[in-house]
């Protein structure tokens, strides 16, 4: 099997992560699958952000939980530590903005990761209720993913959305839990699976992260891994074999 490629936080190797420019670049490169992180502000706005604070991406020592949506989306997350002022300003995007972008690319699918910190801060039920509101009408293009089994179970009980459980470890305990949760996808750091083995079989597909070596991606594909998450989808899609799983001329 030749695996498909998922743009991890967009084309994050050369653009600010989880930004609209990063997502747009991944789509231009021919990416069919995107992954991005979602946190919730104090007034229930869902924004694309990996961390619970803005230190790393915006250079501001402030928690996203202390901001409302208006204040959060006025912040530039251009990652000056990596890029200087090259991308300034790059405003923190909302989940709705990302979904609007993806809607213009009907072949694209987004893996929407709801972050543990937001689930802990606001409560799983509150966050999932808000997430389902925003995702309404976009379900055919979205897979909700999380490290938190509770969130996956809540999504499955309240909607028909596809789900993906991000594993912390590859062991018997997680295998049994996966069989109980029954997600559509199992997602894991590739370094946690022994090389040369076929991942657990089940009523799910596998996505491994983060891989930027085409030969390693193809090796995992030969062991039944459907998707490879990568920080540099532009470079990976230059491989002739991997390019066959891209969206021609972009989605």
Buried (B, 14 or more C-beta within 10 A) or exposed (E): EBBBBBBBBBBBBBBBBBBBBBBBBBBEBBBBBBBBBBBBBBEBBBBBBBBBBBEBBBBBEBBBBEBEBEBBBEBBBBBBEBBEEEBEEBBBBBBBBBBEBBEEBEBBBBBBBBBBBBBEBBEBEBBBEBBBEBBEEBBEBBBBBBBBBEBBBBBBEEBEBBBBBBBEEBEEEBBEEBEEBBBBBBBBBBEEBEEEEEBBEEEBBBBBBBBBEBEBBBBBBEBBBBBBBBBBBBBBBEBEEBBEBBBEEBB
